[in-house]
Amino acid sequence: MNDLLHLWDEMAASLAVIVIVMTAIGLMLRLVEPTHAFKRVGLVLGCLILLLILPPILVGIWRSLSIGQQLGTIILAIALGVISSRAVTPKARIRKREH
């Protein structure tokens, strides 16, 4: 599992570097305004911090759960996914006939 987390860290850091470099190039070519560039870099760094800190915490929590709790968590996640997917689907509109 440590190898997977190490690869995750490398991938997140590489993606952040690519986005920051693209933003810098856009800033140099005047395709991006400086205020937008700073907002974008701040957003990327905030997401990077979440992507680097959150997975080890979640893996630690997952490892501390018993098999029954892990199974219950998986079933709950599937149920929430099904419920949320049904809530998102648009309902058919009923047209009123005008006489």
C-alpha positions as CSV (number, residue, x, y, z in Angstrom):
1,M,0.0,0.0,0.0
2,N,2.9,2.3,0.6
3,D,3.9,2.0,-3.0
4,L,0.5,3.0,-4.1
5,L,0.5,6.1,-1.8
6,H,4.0,7.0,-3.1
7,L,2.8,6.8,-6.7
8,W,-0.2,8.9,-5.8
9,D,2.0,11.6,-4.2
10,E,4.2,11.6,-7.3
11,M,1.2,11.8,-9.7
12,A,-0.5,14.6,-7.7
13,A,2.8,16.6,-7.5
14,S,3.5,16.2,-11.2
15,L,0.0,17.3,-12.2
16,A,0.3,20.4,-10.0
17,V,3.6,21.3,-11.5
18,I,2.1,20.9,-15.0
19,V,-0.8,23.2,-14.2
20,I,1.4,25.8,-12.6
21,V,3.8,25.8,-15.6
22,M,0.8,26.1,-18.0
23,T,-0.5,29.0,-15.9
24,A,3.0,30.7,-15.9
25,I,3.2,30.3,-19.7
26,G,-0.3,31.8,-20.1
27,L,0.8,34.6,-17.8
28,M,3.9,35.3,-19.9
29,L,2.0,35.2,-23.2
30,R,-0.6,37.5,-21.6
31,L,-3.4,35.0,-22.1
32,V,-4.2,34.9,-18.4
33,E,-4.6,38.0,-16.2
34,P,-2.4,38.2,-13.2
35,T,-5.2,38.1,-10.7
36,H,-6.7,35.0,-12.3
37,A,-3.2,33.4,-12.4
38,F,-2.7,33.9,-8.7
39,K,-6.2,32.5,-7.9
40,R,-5.5,29.5,-10.1
41,V,-2.1,28.8,-8.5
42,G,-3.7,29.1,-5.1
43,L,-6.4,26.7,-6.1
44,V,-3.9,24.2,-7.4
45,L,-1.8,24.4,-4.3
46,G,-4.8,23.9,-2.1
47,C,-6.0,20.9,-4.1
48,L,-2.4,19.5,-4.0
49,I,-2.3,19.8,-0.2
50,L,-5.7,17.9,0.0
51,L,-4.5,15.3,-2.4
52,L,-1.3,14.7,-0.5
53,I,-2.7,14.7,3.0
54,L,-6.1,13.1,2.7
55,P,-5.2,9.6,1.2
56,P,-2.9,8.5,4.0
57,I,-5.4,9.5,6.6
58,L,-8.2,7.6,4.8
59,V,-5.9,4.5,4.4
60,G,-5.1,4.6,8.1
61,I,-8.8,4.8,9.0
62,W,-9.7,2.0,6.6
63,R,-7.0,-0.3,8.0
64,S,-8.3,0.3,11.5
65,L,-11.8,-0.9,10.6
66,S,-12.9,-4.5,11.1
67,I,-14.0,-6.6,8.1
68,G,-17.7,-6.1,9.1
69,Q,-17.2,-2.3,9.3
70,Q,-15.4,-2.3,5.9
71,L,-18.3,-4.3,4.3
72,G,-20.9,-2.0,5.9
73,T,-19.0,1.1,4.6
74,I,-18.9,-0.4,1.0
75,I,-22.6,-1.2,1.1
76,L,-23.4,2.3,2.4
77,A,-21.3,3.9,-0.3
78,I,-23.0,1.9,-3.0
79,A,-26.5,2.8,-1.5
80,L,-25.6,6.5,-1.4
81,G,-24.3,6.3,-5.0
82,V,-27.6,4.8,-6.2
83,I,-29.7,7.2,-4.2
84,S,-27.8,10.2,-5.5
85,S,-27.8,9.0,-9.1
86,R,-31.6,8.7,-8.9
87,A,-31.9,12.2,-7.4
88,V,-29.9,13.7,-10.2
89,T,-31.8,12.3,-13.1
90,P,-34.2,14.8,-14.5
91,K,-37.9,14.0,-14.4
92,A,-40.0,14.2,-17.5
93,R,-41.9,17.4,-17.9
94,I,-45.6,17.2,-18.3
95,R,-46.9,19.6,-20.8
96,K,-50.3,21.2,-20.3
97,R,-52.6,21.4,-23.3
98,E,-53.9,24.8,-24.0
99,H,-57.5,24.8,-25.3
